[in-house]
Amino acid sequence: MPHESADSPDIGIPDIDPPGSAIPVFGERDLDLVNALQINPRAPWGRIGASLGMDATTAARRWRRLTESGLAWLTAYAPEFATVAYLRLHCRTEAIAEISGRVCAWPWVVSVERITGHYALQLTVALENPGALDGFVTGALAALPGVLAVRPAIGLHTYLEGSHWRPQALDPAQRTLLTDAPDRPRPASTRRPGDLDLLLALGSDARRTNTDLAADTGLTESTVRRRITEMTRSQRLLFRCDFAEAHAGWSVIMTYRASLPAHDLDTVTAALRAWPEIRLCVATADDESNLLLITWLRTPAETLHTETRLHQSFPHLRITERQLTLRTLKRMGRLLNPAGLATTHVPFGLWTATGGFRPGAANS
């Protein structure tokens, strides 16, 4: 992948995993690097390295090792281009593997998990509008042999999602070095020609240089630089740095669906933003629940602690369902192998109300 800065000598940290290692190793300082790129995904390597106490070349080389081994990756996406829905699929047991492969290949299916419970598969999908959800469920999904039932829930408001989640590996001083000075918020502008092309060009690697992005989109380098700045400041463009969580100590993913009085949603979700285990928090339109929570935990026992804490902290919150993720097959357009390492990138797509497909993006 292109690197924006490599202006100092290498200090000799190994590029490869220890001899005999069948699976790439997530080193002690790798999580620091991931955390730095979560805070400032397109910062020059010199700035990233300075915050971590290493030179630019070493920071860039460490990141290259992580991406090439599938341990970490950067993604860009724009929530404005899609309506996001969360679907659960009830399938015949013998068809689960085949259905998993089919849905993972679809560009508008952003993430796929195999989960415990009545529903074998959990999907995050990018749609043009609620009508497109109806068309997708009754069309493409209904046509898959072995799908017995689909339970959809449209995301109404996202309080917290993957681009906000942090492992808190860096200390406050390091985070300060990476945080840009606050700027006056800019109002979100209307979509302009070239915005979607720029988004798609960033999708596979959010650190691509302005030169490469200009070549792919036909925009000038100055226009690319300006639009990325404007779109990120207005939250029209989001970046996230994902990683193979189990290799870094988060071995349990738990999904909770809960019911909460509508007038309590803002208060409760504001408090949940401070909980380090909460990875996703979304208000949804579902028949028995209106809040979707996804947690990353280190041990199975933490699931009981988290659920108990939820009940004690928010007496009006009622958990209606809980599912443990058995395996994540796709996350934000990256196909993951059985070891949880990223392999193929499937560019984001959008399912339209007319049953067609066009490029787009989503945000779970």
C-alpha positions in Angstrom: 0.0 0.0 0.0 1.2 3.6 -0.6 2.7 5.3 2.4 2.5 9.1 2.9 5.7 9.5 4.9 8.9 7.6 5.4 11.5 10.1 6.2 13.7 8.6 8.8 15.9 5.4 9.0 14.5 2.0 10.0 15.4 1.0 13.6 15.2 -2.7 12.9 12.0 -4.2 14.1 11.4 -7.6 12.4 9.0 -7.6 9.5 8.1 -11.3 9.8 6.5 -13.4 12.5 8.7 -15.7 14.7 9.9 -18.9 13.1 7.3 -21.7 13.4 4.4 -19.3 13.8 1.4 -20.6 11.7 -0.7 -17.5 12.4 0.6 -13.9 12.3 1.4 -12.5 15.7 -0.3 -9.3 17.0 2.6 -7.7 18.7 2.5 -5.6 21.9 2.9 -2.3 20.0 0.6 -3.2 17.1 -2.4 -2.2 19.1 -0.8 1.1 19.8 -0.4 1.6 16.0 -4.0 0.6 15.4 -5.2 3.0 18.1 -3.1 5.8 16.5 -4.7 5.2 13.1 -8.2 5.1 14.6 -7.6 8.6 15.9 -6.0 10.1 12.8 -6.3 7.6 9.9 -4.6 9.7 7.2 -1.9 11.4 9.4 1.6 11.3 7.8 3.8 8.4 9.1 6.1 10.9 10.7 3.3 12.1 13.0 2.1 8.6 13.7 5.6 7.5 14.5 6.3 10.5 16.8 3.2 9.7 18.9 4.5 6.1 19.3 8.1 6.8 19.9 9.3 5.3 16.6 10.4 6.7 13.3 8.2 7.1 10.2 9.8 4.1 8.3 9.2 1.7 11.2 5.6 2.9 11.7 4.9 2.4 8.0 6.6 -1.0 7.9 4.7 -2.2 10.9 1.4 -1.2 9.3 2.4 -2.9 6.1 3.0 -6.1 8.1 -0.4 -5.9 9.7 -2.3 -5.3 6.5 -0.4 -7.9 4.5 -1.1 -10.5 7.2 -4.7 -9.5 7.5 -4.4 -8.5 11.1 -5.6 -4.9 10.5 -7.2 -2.8 7.8 -8.5 0.7 7.1 -11.9 1.4 5.6 -13.6 4.6 4.4 -17.4 4.9 4.0 -20.2 7.5 3.9 -23.4 6.9 5.9 -25.3 9.4 3.7 -25.2 7.1 0.7 -27.2 4.3 2.4 -30.0 3.2 4.7 -28.5 0.5 7.0 -30.5 -2.5 8.1 -29.7 -5.5 10.4 -31.1 -8.8 9.3 -31.2 -12.2 10.9 -31.7 -15.3 8.7 -33.3 -18.6 9.8 -31.9 -21.3 7.5 -31.9 -25.0 7.1 -28.8 -26.4 8.8 -27.4 -28.1 5.8 -27.7 -24.8 3.8 -26.0 -22.5 6.2 -22.5 -22.8 4.7 -23.8 -22.3 1.1 -26.0 -19.3 2.1 -23.0 -17.8 4.0 -20.9 -17.8 0.9 -23.6 -16.4 -1.3 -24.4 -13.4 1.0 -20.7 -12.6 1.6 -20.2 -12.1 -2.1 -22.9 -9.5 -2.4 -21.4 -5.9 -2.3 -24.5 -4.5 -0.5 -24.1 -7.0 2.4 -21.5 -5.2 4.5 -21.0 -7.6 7.3 -21.9 -11.3 8.0 -21.8 -13.3 11.2 -22.8 -16.8 12.2 -24.5 -16.6 15.5 -26.1 -18.7 18.2 -29.9 -19.1 18.5 -32.8 -19.5 16.2 -31.3 -17.4 13.5 -28.0 -18.7 12.1 -26.8 -15.6 10.3 -26.7 -11.9 11.1 -26.3 -9.5 8.2 -25.6 -5.8 8.0 -26.8 -4.5 4.6 -26.7 -1.2 2.7 -30.0 -0.2 1.1 -31.3 2.8 -0.9 -34.4 3.1 1.3 -37.0 1.0 3.2 -38.5 0.0 0.0 -35.2 -1.5 -1.1 -35.2 -3.5 2.0 -38.5 -5.0 1.1 -37.2 -5.8 -2.4 -34.1 -7.4 -1.1 -35.9 -9.6 1.4 -38.6 -10.7 -1.0 -36.3 -10.9 -4.0 -32.6 -11.8 -3.6 -32.9 -13.4 -0.1 -36.2 -15.2 -0.9 -34.5 -16.8 -3.9 -31.8 -18.5 -1.9 -32.5 -22.2 -1.3 -32.6 -22.9 2.4 -33.6 -19.5 3.8 -36.7 -20.2 5.9 -37.3 -16.8 7.4 -35.8 -13.3 7.5 -36.2 -10.9 10.4 -35.1 -7.3 9.4 -34.6 -4.2 11.5 -33.8 -0.8 10.0 -31.3 1.4 11.7 -33.1 4.6 12.8 -30.2 6.4 14.5 -26.6 5.4 15.1 -25.3 6.5 18.5 -22.0 4.6 18.4 -20.4 2.4 15.7 -17.1 1.0 14.7 -15.4 4.2 13.7 -15.8 5.6 17.2 -14.6 2.5 19.1 -11.2 2.6 20.7 -9.1 0.0 22.5 -7.6 2.9 24.6 -4.0 1.6 24.1 -2.5 5.1 24.0 -2.1 7.5 26.9 -3.6 11.0 26.9 -0.3 12.6 25.8 0.0 10.3 22.8 -3.6 10.9 21.8 -3.0 14.7 22.0 -0.2 14.4 19.5 -2.5 12.8 17.1 -5.6 14.9 17.6 -6.0 17.9 15.2 -6.9 21.2 16.7 -10.6 21.8 16.8 -12.0 23.6 13.8 -15.2 25.4 13.2 -17.7 22.8 12.1 -18.7 23.1 8.5 -22.2 22.4 7.4 -22.8 19.3 5.4 -22.8 20.1 1.7 -24.9 18.5 -1.0 -23.4 15.6 -3.0 -21.2 16.7 -5.8 -20.0 15.0 -8.9 -17.0 12.8 -8.0 -17.9 12.3 -4.3 -19.0 8.7 -4.8 -16.0 8.0 -7.0 -13.7 9.4 -4.3 -15.5 7.3 -1.7 -15.0 4.1 -3.7 -11.4 4.9 -4.4 -10.8 5.2 -0.6 -12.8 2.1 0.2 -10.1 -0.5 -0.1 -7.4 1.6 1.6 -8.2 4.8 3.5 -4.5 5.9 3.4 -4.2 6.0 -0.4 -2.3 9.1 -1.4 -4.0 12.2 -2.9 -2.1 11.6 -6.1 -3.5 8.1 -6.5 -7.0 9.2 -5.6 -6.8 12.0 -8.2 -5.7 9.6 -10.8 -8.6 7.2 -10.1 -11.3 9.9 -9.8 -10.3 12.5 -12.4 -10.3 15.1 -9.7 -7.3 17.3 -9.0 -5.1 16.6 -6.0 -6.2 19.9 -4.4 -9.8 19.0 -4.9 -9.3 15.6 -3.4 -7.5 17.1 -0.4 -10.2 19.7 0.1 -13.1 17.3 -0.3 -11.7 14.7 2.1 -11.2 17.5 4.7 -14.7 18.9 4.2 -16.5 15.5 4.2 -14.7 14.3 7.3 -15.4 17.5 9.2 -19.1 17.3 8.4 -19.2 13.6 9.2 -20.2 12.8 5.7 -17.1 10.6 5.3 -16.0 8.2 8.1 -12.8 6.3 8.5 -12.3 3.2 10.7 -9.3 1.0 11.5 -10.4 -2.6 12.1 -8.3 -5.4 13.3 -8.5 -9.2 14.0 -9.9 -8.7 17.5 -9.4 -12.3 18.8 -5.7 -12.0 18.1 -5.5 -8.9 20.3 -7.5 -10.3 23.2 -11.2 -9.7 22.4 -12.4 -13.2 21.9 -16.1 -12.8 22.5 -18.6 -10.8 20.4 -22.1 -10.6 21.9 -25.2 -9.0 20.4 -28.0 -7.7 22.6 -31.4 -6.5 21.4 -33.3 -4.5 24.0 -36.5 -2.6 24.5 -36.4 0.8 26.1 -39.0 3.6 26.4 -38.3 6.1 23.5 -38.0 9.0 25.9 -35.0 7.2 27.6 -33.1 6.4 24.5 -30.9 9.6 24.3 -30.1 9.5 28.0 -29.2 5.8 28.1 -27.2 5.8 24.9 -25.2 8.9 26.0 -24.2 6.9 29.0 -23.4 3.8 27.0 -20.9 5.7 24.8 -18.6 5.7 27.8 -18.7 1.9 28.2 -15.5 0.5 26.6 -17.1 -2.8 25.7 -19.9 -1.3 23.5 -18.9 -1.4 19.9 -22.3 -0.6 18.3 -25.3 1.2 19.6 -28.2 1.8 17.2 -31.9 2.6 17.6 -33.8 0.2 15.4 -37.3 -0.4 14.1 -38.0 -4.0 15.2 -41.1 -5.7 16.5 -39.9 -6.5 20.0 -36.9 -4.2 20.5 -35.7 -0.7 19.6 -32.1 -0.8 20.6 -29.3 -2.9 19.1 -26.0 -3.3 21.1 -22.9 -5.2 20.0 -20.1 -5.7 22.6 -16.5 -6.9 22.3 -15.4 -8.8 25.4 -12.4 -10.7 26.5 -14.0 -13.7 28.2 -17.3 -15.4 28.1 -17.8 -14.6 31.8 -17.8 -10.9 30.9 -21.1 -11.4 29.0 -22.9 -12.0 32.3 -21.2 -9.1 34.0 -22.2 -6.8 31.1 -25.8 -7.9 31.1 -26.0 -7.5 34.9 -24.5 -4.0 34.6 -27.0 -3.1 31.9 -29.9 -4.1 34.1 -28.5 -2.4 37.2 -27.7 0.8 35.4 -30.9 1.1 33.4 -33.8 -0.5 35.2 -36.2 0.4 32.3 -34.1 -1.5 29.8 -35.3 -5.0 28.9 -33.1 -7.4 27.0 -35.2 -9.3 24.5 -32.5 -11.3 22.7 -28.8 -12.2 23.1 -26.6 -13.9 20.5 -23.0 -15.0 20.7 -21.0 -14.7 17.4 -19.6 -18.0 16.5 -17.6 -16.6 13.5 -17.4 -13.4 11.7 -17.2 -14.1 7.9 -17.3 -10.5 6.6 -16.7 -7.1 8.3 -17.1 -3.8 6.5 -16.4 -5.3 3.1 -13.5 -7.5 4.2 -13.9 -11.3 3.9 -12.3 -13.0 7.0 -10.8 -16.5 7.0 -11.5 -19.0 9.9 -8.6 -17.5 11.9 -10.3 -14.1 11.7 -7.8 -12.5 9.3 -8.8 -10.3 6.5 -8.4 -11.6 3.0 -10.4 -10.3 0.1 -11.9 -6.8 -0.1 -15.4 -6.7 -1.6 -16.2 -3.0 -2.6 -19.3 -1.6 -1.0 -22.5 -1.6 -3.0 -26.1 -0.5 -2.6 -29.3 -2.4 -3.2 -31.8 -0.2 -4.8 -35.6 -0.1 -4.6 -35.8 -1.3 -8.2 -33.9 -4.5 -7.3 -30.7 -3.3 -9.0 -27.3 -2.6 -7.7 -25.1 0.5 -7.7 -22.0 1.6 -5.8 -22.5 3.0 -2.3 -21.5 2.7 1.3 -22.7 1.8 4.8 -21.7 2.1 8.4 -22.0 -0.8 10.8 
